[in-house]
Amino acid sequence: MLTPILTAHTDTLRHVTMISVSGPIINCEQATSIRSTCLIGPPSYGLVINLTGVSLLAEVGLDALREVAKVCTDRGQQLVFVCSELMLRSELLLADLDTLAPVLQSEEQAVPLVYAAA
């Protein structure tokens, strides 16, 4: 089974942690990986989670993203989801993730938003 690949980058100058996710998020193990990896950055930094490379997204994956958003809210941490793929972005919107954090089309839109809030 394919596993998601998560790549993290922390921009200490702008106080932003960026995480890119590629591959499927369709089972509990993959969802746990998303939850733990997406919360590794400093809570005082903005967080951008780029989901453009996600190939399959099941309800368990959406639940993991909701959990990450809740933790960020509890921390007072600004979170933005990014997805340039229209179909996947539509799924995120239909799952109401945009009520927890903005869902934007590009990192270029996201970084200034979380940077300004940091």
Secondary structure, 3 states (H helix, E strand, C coil): CCCCEEEEEEECCCCEEEEEEEEEECCHHHHHHHHHHHCCCCCCCEEEEEEEEEEEECHHHHHHHHHHHHHHHHHCCCEEEECCCHHHHHHHHHCCHHHCCCEECCHHHHHHHHHHHC
